[in-house]
Amino acid sequence: MEFLSEYGMFVAKTLTIVLGILVAVVGIIAAASRSKDESDEHIEVTVLNDQYDETSLSIKSIIMGKDELKKTEKELKAKKKAEKKSGSPEDESRIFVLEFEGDIKASAVENLREEITAILMVARKQDEVFIKLQSPGGMVTTYGLAASQLKRIRDHGLKLTASVDQVAASGGYMMACVADHIIAAPFSIIGSIGVVAQMPNFSRLLKKHDIDYELITAGEYKRTLTMFGENTDEGRLKFKEDIEDIHVLFKDFVSHQRPVVDIKKVSTGEYWFGTRALELSLVDELKTSDDYLLEKVKDSKLYKVEHRKKKKLSERFSGLLQVIMDKSLNVWWTKTRENQLP
């Protein structure tokens, strides 16, 4: 009982403190939002060469002697100084690096379109775009849009390289096949050139509970299958025809982008690991994105381009609340354990 009483007092004190802090924080954020007239979205560019240099230097600082390390640091500073002085020469090799991690809705397509637009505004014909792609596929319309966004790069005459470290299946491969060159890790999942659709039907459950379901449509095929009404063989046949048509469009798209593949052989809906995908010409080379960039950083400038959105006030508020509660509970747990010690 004494423990529960102490715990109750602790919770009450914590909530009081938390609410006070939150009120103050919300007031500050609201005032800052009113005072700043800035966009909620922006393009962020990171020079990956600098990151590689810093990583290399941190390792060398451990394994090198002092004199050798000073010499290396001096050479690196001289190199950066020369680069700043010379600016960006016209013949400099530049690679713009993108990342796309896809979910079933291809939600990242909104960021992708902004990033590609930004690149196309400054890119030269000799520049390259490299995309690290990971997606198991999903909705036809959104992945079709994502593939079309990548096609903009090709249409502007830029080289496009796609890298698959883990998976590019179905809609993910629809995106990858747009590239001039596809690299893949040996055990990455590639392919799944097929279409699937499924839905439950609750009509018998509704009948069992004497629930009527009315569906009114205009147009013979406005609704072919339904979740709540009784489905007909005619509706199933039409739905199947629609799925087959999407599959035909998918196959035609892959064939057009990668004429080297035997589309009849690879469009069965199966997937293959990277090694087998190379044999089927679904990819061009077995390599990880890390190795590709590590090779290119030696003689190219690598620019990682990201479209970022500021978090909404509600998201920041909930995140802050979670942090405060976690810390408060940690403090309470620590004090409780200390009180239990002999």
C-alpha positions in Angstrom: 0.0 0.0 0.0 2.9 2.4 0.8 4.4 1.6 -2.6 1.1 2.3 -4.4 0.7 5.5 -2.5 4.2 6.7 -3.4 3.6 5.7 -7.0 0.3 7.6 -7.1 2.0 10.7 -5.7 4.8 10.3 -8.3 2.3 10.0 -11.2 0.4 13.1 -10.0 3.6 15.2 -9.7 4.8 13.9 -13.1 1.6 14.8 -14.9 1.5 18.2 -13.3 5.1 18.9 -14.5 4.5 17.4 -17.9 1.4 19.5 -18.5 3.2 22.6 -17.4 6.1 21.9 -19.7 3.8 21.1 -22.6 1.8 24.3 -22.2 5.0 26.3 -22.3 6.4 24.3 -25.3 3.2 24.7 -27.3 3.1 28.4 -26.6 6.7 28.7 -27.8 6.1 26.6 -30.9 3.0 28.6 -31.8 4.8 31.9 -31.3 7.7 30.6 -33.5 5.3 29.4 -36.2 3.6 32.8 -36.3 6.9 34.7 -36.4 8.6 32.6 -39.1 7.3 32.7 -42.6 9.2 29.7 -44.0 8.1 26.8 -46.2 7.2 23.4 -44.6 9.2 21.7 -47.3 12.7 22.0 -48.6 15.4 20.2 -50.6 18.4 19.1 -48.6 21.7 18.3 -50.4 24.5 16.4 -48.8 28.0 16.1 -50.3 28.7 12.4 -49.7 32.4 12.9 -50.5 32.8 14.8 -47.2 31.2 12.0 -45.3 33.5 9.4 -46.8 36.5 11.7 -46.0 35.5 12.1 -42.4 34.9 8.3 -42.0 38.3 7.6 -43.5 40.0 10.1 -41.4 38.5 8.8 -38.2 39.8 5.3 -38.9 43.2 6.7 -39.9 43.4 8.6 -36.7 43.5 5.3 -34.8 45.7 3.2 -37.1 48.2 5.9 -38.2 51.1 7.4 -36.4 51.0 11.1 -35.5 53.3 12.3 -38.2 51.5 10.3 -40.9 48.1 11.5 -39.7 49.2 15.1 -39.8 50.4 14.7 -43.3 47.1 13.1 -44.3 45.1 15.9 -42.7 47.2 18.5 -44.4 46.7 16.8 -47.8 42.9 16.6 -47.2 42.7 20.3 -46.3 44.7 21.3 -49.3 42.4 19.2 -51.5 39.3 20.9 -50.1 40.9 24.3 -50.4 41.7 23.7 -54.1 38.2 22.5 -54.8 36.7 25.6 -53.2 39.1 27.8 -55.2 38.4 26.1 -58.5 34.6 26.0 -57.9 32.7 23.3 -59.9 34.5 22.7 -63.2 32.3 21.9 -66.2 34.0 18.6 -66.8 33.6 17.4 -63.2 31.8 14.1 -62.9 28.7 14.5 -60.8 26.3 11.8 -59.4 23.0 12.7 -57.8 22.0 10.1 -55.2 18.4 9.3 -54.4 16.8 6.8 -52.0 13.3 5.3 -52.4 11.9 3.0 -49.8 8.5 1.8 -51.0 5.4 0.7 -49.1 2.2 -0.7 -50.6 1.0 2.9 -51.5 4.4 4.0 -52.7 4.0 7.0 -50.4 7.6 8.1 -51.1 6.6 9.1 -54.6 5.7 12.6 -53.5 9.3 13.1 -52.2 10.7 11.4 -55.3 8.9 13.8 -57.8 10.2 16.8 -55.9 13.8 15.5 -55.8 13.8 14.6 -59.5 12.4 18.0 -60.4 15.2 19.7 -58.4 17.9 17.6 -60.1 16.6 18.3 -63.6 16.8 22.0 -62.9 20.6 21.9 -62.5 21.8 18.6 -64.1 24.0 18.5 -67.2 23.9 15.8 -69.9 27.0 14.1 -68.6 25.6 13.8 -65.0 24.3 10.6 -63.6 21.4 9.8 -61.2 21.8 6.9 -58.9 18.8 5.5 -57.0 18.9 3.1 -54.1 15.6 1.3 -54.5 13.8 -0.9 -52.0 10.2 -2.0 -52.5 8.0 -5.1 -52.5 5.5 -3.4 -54.8 1.9 -2.3 -54.2 -0.8 -0.2 -55.9 -0.7 0.0 -59.7 -1.4 3.7 -60.0 1.2 5.0 -57.5 4.0 2.7 -58.6 3.1 3.6 -62.2 3.6 7.2 -61.3 6.9 6.4 -59.5 8.2 4.6 -62.6 7.1 7.6 -64.7 9.0 10.0 -62.4 12.2 7.9 -63.0 11.5 7.9 -66.7 11.7 11.8 -66.7 15.4 11.3 -65.9 15.9 9.2 -69.0 13.8 11.5 -71.1 16.2 14.4 -70.2 19.1 12.4 -71.5 20.7 11.6 -68.1 22.1 8.2 -67.2 20.0 6.5 -64.5 21.5 3.7 -62.4 19.2 1.7 -60.1 20.6 -0.3 -57.1 18.7 -3.1 -55.3 20.2 -4.2 -52.0 17.2 -6.2 -50.7 14.0 -6.2 -52.8 12.6 -4.7 -56.0 9.5 -6.8 -56.8 6.3 -6.1 -58.8 5.9 -2.3 -58.7 9.5 -2.1 -57.3 10.8 -3.8 -60.4 8.6 -1.6 -62.6 10.6 1.3 -61.2 14.0 -0.5 -61.5 13.5 -1.5 -65.1 13.5 2.1 -66.2 17.2 2.5 -65.4 20.0 2.2 -68.0 21.9 0.0 -65.6 20.6 -2.2 -62.7 22.9 -3.5 -60.0 21.7 -5.9 -57.4 23.0 -7.7 -54.3 23.4 -11.5 -54.9 20.5 -12.4 -52.5 18.2 -9.5 -53.3 14.7 -10.3 -54.5 14.0 -9.3 -58.1 11.0 -9.7 -60.4 7.4 -10.7 -59.5 6.1 -9.3 -62.8 2.5 -10.1 -62.1 -0.7 -8.6 -60.7 -2.8 -9.8 -57.7 -6.1 -8.7 -56.2 -8.1 -10.1 -53.4 -11.0 -9.2 -51.2 -13.2 -10.9 -48.6 -16.9 -11.4 -49.1 -19.3 -11.1 -46.1 -22.6 -11.7 -47.9 -23.2 -15.1 -46.2 -22.4 -13.5 -42.8 -24.9 -10.7 -43.4 -27.6 -13.1 -44.5 -27.0 -15.2 -41.3 -27.8 -12.1 -39.3 -30.7 -11.0 -41.5 -28.9 -7.9 -42.8 -29.8 -6.7 -46.3 -27.2 -5.0 -48.5 -28.2 -2.8 -51.4 -25.8 -1.9 -54.2 -27.0 0.5 -56.9 -24.9 1.2 -59.9 -25.2 2.9 -63.3 -23.1 1.2 -66.0 -22.8 -2.5 -66.6 -19.4 -2.9 -65.1 -19.4 0.0 -62.6 -18.9 -2.7 -59.8 -17.8 -6.2 -60.8 -17.0 -7.7 -57.3 -18.2 -6.5 -54.0 -17.4 -7.3 -50.4 -20.9 -7.3 -49.1 -23.2 -8.4 -51.9 -23.4 -11.7 -53.8 -20.8 -11.9 -56.5 -21.7 -13.3 -59.9 -19.7 -15.4 -62.4 -20.0 -12.6 -64.9 -18.6 -10.1 -62.4 -15.7 -12.5 -61.6 -14.9 -13.0 -65.2 -14.9 -9.2 -65.9 -12.7 -8.6 -62.8 -10.3 -11.3 -64.1 -10.2 -9.6 -67.5 -9.3 -6.3 -65.9 -6.4 -7.9 -63.9 -5.1 -9.6 -67.1 -5.2 -6.3 -68.9 -3.1 -4.7 -66.2 -0.7 -7.6 -66.5 -0.4 -7.0 -70.2 0.4 -3.3 -69.7 3.0 -4.3 -67.1 4.7 -6.8 -69.4 4.7 -4.3 -72.3 6.2 -1.6 -70.1 9.0 -4.0 -68.9 9.6 -5.2 -72.5 9.9 -1.6 -73.8 12.3 -0.5 -71.0 14.4 -3.7 -71.0 14.1 -5.4 -74.4 16.9 -7.8 -73.4 14.6 -9.9 -71.2 12.5 -12.8 -72.4 9.3 -11.3 -71.1 7.3 -14.5 -71.5 9.8 -16.3 -69.3 10.0 -13.7 -66.5 6.4 -12.5 -66.4 4.9 -15.5 -64.5 4.7 -13.6 -61.2 7.8 -15.4 -59.8 10.7 -13.7 -58.2 14.3 -14.6 -58.3 17.4 -13.8 -56.2 20.0 -11.5 -57.6 22.3 -14.2 -59.0 19.4 -15.9 -60.9 18.0 -12.5 -62.0 21.4 -11.7 -63.6 21.1 -15.0 -65.6 17.6 -13.9 -66.8 18.9 -10.4 -67.7 16.6 -8.8 -65.1 19.7 -7.0 -63.7 23.0 -6.1 -65.3 25.5 -6.6 -62.5 25.9 -8.1 -59.0 27.0 -5.4 -56.6 25.8 -3.6 -53.6 25.1 0.2 -53.6 27.9 0.6 -51.0 30.5 -0.8 -53.4 29.2 1.3 -56.3 29.4 4.6 -54.5 32.7 3.7 -52.9 34.1 3.2 -56.4 32.5 6.4 -57.8 33.6 8.7 -54.9 37.2 8.4 -56.1 36.6 10.5 -59.2 33.1 11.9 -58.9 31.2 14.4 -56.7 28.3 12.6 -55.0 25.3 14.7 -54.0 22.6 13.1 -52.0 19.3 14.9 -52.7 16.4 14.6 -50.2 13.0 16.3 -50.1 12.1 16.9 -46.5 8.8 17.9 -44.9 8.6 19.6 -41.5 6.7 17.7 -38.9 3.3 19.0 -38.0 2.8 20.6 -34.7 0.7 17.6 -33.5 3.5 15.2 -34.5 6.1 17.2 -32.6 3.8 17.5 -29.6 3.1 13.8 -29.4 6.8 13.0 -29.8 7.8 15.4 -27.1 5.1 14.0 -24.8 6.5 10.5 -25.3 10.1 11.6 -24.6 9.0 13.3 -21.4 6.9 10.4 -20.2 9.7 7.9 -20.9 12.2 10.0 -19.0 9.8 10.4 -16.1 9.2 6.7 -15.8 12.9 6.0 -16.0 13.5 8.5 -13.1 10.7 6.8 -11.1 12.0 3.3 -11.8 15.5 4.3 -10.7 14.3 5.9 -7.5 12.1 2.9 -6.7 15.1 0.6 -7.2 17.3 2.8 -5.0 14.7 2.7 -2.2 14.6 -1.0 -2.3 18.3 -1.4 -1.9 19.4 -2.4 1.7 
